[in-house]
């Protein structure tokens, strides 16, 4: 049995320039970090005495005989890509909800790739995990997603990521003093708006006409270097919050789906209570609202947004990891299959009553 743990992310600046439709021509870069909220994937070989060969447990439960029968698109794509022909049981658990702008889909894909590789005795590098996830999401599943989520989920950490026109991706860890990291973390608050949306749908509203949005995308990219400069210079960190506010005003101009009347109302309430800046994480539309708030105004902002769920978090630096490996369970299942052992009475038992 294998358990992988893969972090979610929050992006500060440059989001939008990580779409291949943009950076293949203009280049792109983002400033973002992973946080201590995770996607967990449990994966094991399925013993041979169940009527199904594949079981998936996520927000739904799927039982299937073949990979082609699997309804979950990412699971079907990963298992097809890795040419899996063994019976598997896969469970997903997440600390944060899906469709909320924290990179949950890519964390799932990266974590599943990591878990299935490990189950087969292969330890894959973080770069390969990221590239495989990008390929599956963009080329196989044809989703309107960028390339930062997969890179961050695989690598972990606070990173400046560059996307080059030739398709190469460079990951530069941001080196700050522990004091500066704590200072930034203490100025950030994360709230769940309760508005679920699919980032691919939001992105589709502006991806088809990126050339007409060159100016806002260039401003969003320029804010990456400004944000890095503020953090590295050791000056007034509240300037970082003002840059986030500037970014949010620019980002809303990409599409009328990026924000909404409800989101604008929440943001203005937070600003009136003391937040300096902020943005919706991900493509926008809903999900999580990230705010930059001086520590002495945190309580006021919490009161102003009291109907929302506040999610305390810290930065993390590990990326996707295998956190549990029990080879004996998999060895026993494999030996049973090789020996052709089947326990006949179990054939008629509903697997749900056994698991």
N, C-alpha and C positions, 0 to 999 in steps of 0.2 A: 504494500500500500504506500502511496505517495501523497503528501499534502504540499501544495505550493502556496506561497503567500506573495501577492503582488500589490504594490501600492497604487492608490489613486493620486491624482495630481491637481494642482492649481496653477494656472498660467497667469503671469503678470502682464507681459508685453509681447507684442509680435504675433499673437494669434491671428490667423488669416493668411499670413505670409508662409505658413507651413503646408499649404495646399499645393500639390504638385502642379496644378494648373497655373499657379502663380510662380512658384520658385524655379520651375524648369526654364522660365524665361528671364525672371528678374532676380532670382535668389531670394532667400528669406532667412529670418532668424527669430528666435523666441527666448524669453527669459521666464523660466518656470521652475517649479519644485514639486517633488512628491511629498506626501504627508503621511502621518501614521494612522491612516485608515486604509483597509485592505480588502482585496478580493481573495478568497480562499478556494482552492480547487482540490478536492479529494478524489483520487483516481486509483482504481485497483483492477486487476484481472477478475472477471466474473467467474465464480466457480461453475462447473459444467452441469449442475443439476437444476437449472432454472429453464423455464420455457422460452424466455427471451435471451438474446445474446448481448444486448446492450441496454443499459438502464441509465437515464439521465434524470437528475433531480435538481431543479432550479425553481423558478416560480411555478413551474409545471413539473409533472412526472411523465417521462416518455419511456416506453418499452419498445424496442425494435429488434429485428432480426439482422438487418444489414445497415451499413452506414448510410446508404442511399435513402433509407426510410426515415432518417432523423429529421425532425422538423426544425430544430434550432440551427440556424444557418452557420454560425461560427463553429459550432461543434462538428457539424457535417463537413465544413471546409477543412478544419484542422485534421480530422481523422482521415479524410480523403487525401490530403496533402502528405500525410505521414504514412499512407498506405497501411493503415491498421486493419488487420484481419482477425484479431482476437476478440473474445468477449470482454467488454469493459463495463464498469460501473463508475459514473462520474457524478459528484455532488458539488454544487456551487453554493457558497455562502459569502455575503458581502456586508461590510460595515456600513455602507451608505447605499441609498437606492439607485437603481438604474435610471437612465435618461435624465440625469441631473447635472450634466456639464462638468463632471470631475474625471472624465476619461474611463468610465466603468467598462465600456465595451472593449476598449483596447487592453485594459488590465485583464479582463476575462480571457481574451485571445492569447495574450502573452503568457498568462498563468497556465492556461490549458496546454499550450505548446511546451512549456517548461515541464509540466507534470507528466505528459505523455512521453516526452523524450526521456525523462528520468526513469519512468516505469520500464522503459526498454533498455535501461542501462547506459543512456547517453547523456552526458553533461554538455549542454550547448552554451556557448558564450553569449553574453548579453547583446552584443551587436547583432549576432545571427538571429536571436529571438526577436529583436526589434524589426529587422529587415523581413523576416518571414511573416510577422504580423502585419506589416505594411502591405506586403504583397497580397496576403489573403484578403484583407479588408478592402483594399483599393482595386486590385486586379481581378480577384475571384468573385468577391461578393459585390463589387461595383458600388460600394458605399461612398457617399460624399463626405469623406473624412480627410483630415490632414495627416501629417506624419510626426507630430510632436508627441502625441499620447503614447504611441507604441514605444518610442525611444525612451521616454521618461519612465514608463512602467517597467521596462526591462532594466535600465541603468540605475534608476533611483537617483536621489540627490537634488541639489539646487544647481541648475545647469543653464548655461548659455549655449543654445543649439543653433548651428548654422546649416541651412539647406542650400546646396549649391546647384547651379543650373545643370550640371552634368549628372545630377542625381545623388552625388555623394552627400553624406550627412556627418557633420563634425560636432562632437559633444565636448564642451569645455566646462568642467566643474567650476563653480563660482567659489573662490577662496576668500572667505571673510573670517574675521576674528569671532570666537564664540560669543563675545559680548555683542557684536553687531548682529549676529544671527538671532540672539535672544531678543535684542531690541526690536528687530523687524517682526519677529514672531509675536511679541507682546503688543504690537500695534495692529495686528490682523484679527478680524473676527469673521466667522463663516456662519451664514444663516441659510436654512433650507426654506425656500419659498413655497414648497408644496406643489409647484407647477411643473408637471412632467412634460417633457418634450423630447423629440428625437433630433439630435444635433445634425444628422444627415439631412433632415427635412428643412431645418433652418438654413443650413449651408447652401442647399440647393437654390435658395432664393437669391443668392448673390454670386454663386460660382460661375454661372453662365455668362456673366458680364463683368468679369474682373478687370478688363482693360478700361472700362468706364469708371472704375473705382481706384485708379492708380494713386491718386493723391492721398486718400485716407489710408490705403495700405502702406504707402511709403512713410506717412507720419507714424503709423503704428510700428513700423520697423525701426524708425529713428528713435522711438521712445525706449527701445531695448538698450541702446548705448547710453541714453540719458539715465535710465534706471540703474545700469551698472555703475555709471560714474557717481551717482548719488550714494550708492551703497559702499563703493570702494573709497570714496573721499573721506568718509567719517564725519561729514558735516550733519546738518539738520536733517534727520530722517523723515520729517514731515513733508519734505519736498517729494519724497517717493509717493506719498499719498496724493499730493497735488497732481503728479504725473498720471496716477491711476484715474483721477477724475477727468483729466484731459483725454486720456485714452477712451474712456467710456463715452464721452461726447462724440468722439470721432467714430467709434465703433458702431454707434447707433445709426450712423449715416449709411452703413453698408446695406441695410435692409430694414423694412418696417417690421420684420419678424424678430429682429434682434432684441427689442424691448417691447413693452406694452404699457398701457395706462396703469395697470396694477403694479408692475415692476417699477415704473417711474415714481409712483406714489410711495412705494417702500423706500426707494433710494433717497427721495427728498426728505422723508421722515427721518431717516438715519442721518442725513446731512444736518438737518435742523437740530438733532440731538447731539451733534458733535463729531460725526464722521467727516473726515477730510476728503476722502475719495473712495472709489470702489468700482466694482463691475460685476456682471454676471460671469461666472466661470464658463468655459466652453464657448460654443457658438452663440449662445444667448437664448432668448425665448422663455427661460424659466430656470428651474434647477436651483443652484446655490448662488447666493449673493455674498461676494467677498468684499469686506469693508476695511478701510484703513482708519483706525480709531485711536487717538491718544489714550493711554491707560486710564487717565483720570476721567474719561468720558465713556468708558465701556459700559458702566451701569446705566447711564442715561440712554445709550443706544439700545441696550437690551430691553429697557422699559418701552422705548418707542416701537420696537419690533417684537413685543411680547407674544404676539400670536404666532410667531415663527419659531422654529426649532433652532436653537443656538448649538453649534457643534465646535467645541474646543478642539484644537489640533496642534501638533508640533511637526516640524520638518523631519523627514527621514532620509536615509542615505543608502539603503541596501538594495533597492530594486527588487526584482522578482527573485525569490529564493525557494529552495526546497527545504521546508522546515521539519518534515517528518518522512522517514523512509524505513519501512519494515520489510526487508527482503524475504523473511521466512514465510509470510502469508502468501506472497506471490509465488515463491518456490513450491509451496504445497499445492497451490492451484495448478501450476504448470505440470507438476508430476502427475496429478490426477488426470489431466488432459492427455498427457503422453501415454499413460497406462490405459486410457479409455474407460476410466472408472466413472460410473454413473450410479447414484443411489436412487433406484427406481421409485420408491415411495414418494420422493420429493417431487417427482415430475408433475403430479397432479395438484401440488400445493401452490396456492397463489403466492407469488414472490413477495407481495406486500406484507403478508403475514409473517414472513421469515426475516425480512430486513428491518 
